[in-house]
Amino acid sequence: MSNNADHLLNKKEDGGHTVSPVLPEGIKNYLIDIDGTICDDIPNEEPERMATAEVYPDALKTLNRWYEQGHIICFFTSRTEEHRKVTEDWLAKHGFLYHSLLMGKPRGGNYHWIDNHLVKATRYNGKFTDLVEKEVTIQVFND
């Protein structure tokens, strides 16, 4: 990891134990899908197309800017471990800056993520732009 992400994610409490990190105000930990989000939508059943997928230029520009601003960029894809090499090569070829690559995300949309940390979701809808604030309705646990 670079751009100070390793330091942010490996804090220790006073007793020396590692703590589950909470990032500083203004720093985000982005989980970014690959297929259909930063490039052509390539299904796992056609891995031969992964090496030649067309990059979405606005995704490259935006994600690299976020990386340079100190945010953590993690690609989170439904591609499997057998697709790791072609994926890493493709990301390098196009110049994506990132910290980690998680393979094996569950396939099929309509995700409902439950976590002990605050999670915000942004649906990619065809173009990377600056994020804006909007009021929306969400489902939460009934306390």
KAGIVEN-V467476 format. One record per residue. N is the residue number from 0. RES is the residue in three letters. PHI is phi in whole degrees, -180 to 180 (* if undefined). Layout:
n;res;phi
N;RES;PHI
N;RES;PHI
This chain:
n;res;phi
0;MET;*
1;SER;-132
2;ASN;47
3;ASN;75
4;ALA;-66
5;ASP;-59
6;HIS;-63
7;LEU;-66
8;LEU;-96
9;ASN;-127
10;LYS;-73
11;LYS;-117
12;GLU;-82
13;ASP;-56
14;GLY;-78
15;GLY;94
16;HIS;-78
17;THR;-72
18;VAL;-113
19;SER;-66
20;PRO;-73
21;VAL;-120
22;LEU;-73
23;PRO;-61
24;GLU;-51
25;GLY;91
26;ILE;-100
27;LYS;-112
28;ASN;-111
29;TYR;-83
30;LEU;-105
31;ILE;-118
32;ASP;-69
33;ILE;-106
34;ASP;-70
35;GLY;83
36;THR;-120
37;ILE;-114
38;CYS;-158
39;ASP;-49
40;ASP;-82
41;ILE;-109
42;PRO;-76
43;ASN;-58
44;GLU;-73
45;GLU;-128
46;PRO;-62
47;GLU;-63
48;ARG;-86
49;MET;-62
50;ALA;-70
51;THR;-116
52;ALA;-59
53;GLU;-77
54;VAL;-76
55;TYR;-90
56;PRO;-56
57;ASP;-68
58;ALA;-68
59;LEU;-58
60;LYS;-62
61;THR;-67
62;LEU;-66
63;ASN;-67
64;ARG;-65
65;TRP;-61
66;TYR;-59
67;GLU;-64
68;GLN;-78
69;GLY;101
70;HIS;-75
71;ILE;-96
72;ILE;-112
73;CYS;-126
74;PHE;-82
75;PHE;-127
76;THR;-127
77;SER;-81
78;ARG;-60
79;THR;-94
80;GLU;-56
81;GLU;-66
82;HIS;-98
83;ARG;-60
84;LYS;-60
85;VAL;-63
86;THR;-70
87;GLU;-62
88;ASP;-62
89;TRP;-64
90;LEU;-61
91;ALA;-67
92;LYS;-56
93;HIS;-93
94;GLY;84
95;PHE;-71
96;LEU;-96
97;TYR;-158
98;HIS;-103
99;SER;-153
100;LEU;-137
101;LEU;-103
102;MET;-99
103;GLY;83
104;LYS;-58
105;PRO;-56
106;ARG;-86
107;GLY;96
108;GLY;-74
109;ASN;60
110;TYR;-69
111;HIS;-134
112;TRP;-93
113;ILE;-117
114;ASP;-151
115;ASN;-86
116;HIS;-108
117;LEU;-63
118;VAL;-123
119;LYS;-115
120;ALA;-119
121;THR;-129
122;ARG;-80
123;TYR;-72
124;ASN;-130
125;GLY;107
126;LYS;-158
127;PHE;-83
128;THR;-137
129;ASP;-63
130;LEU;-78
131;VAL;-125
132;GLU;-82
133;LYS;-142
134;GLU;-89
135;VAL;-139
136;THR;-98
137;ILE;-128
138;GLN;-91
139;VAL;-136
140;PHE;-69
141;ASN;-78
142;ASP;-71
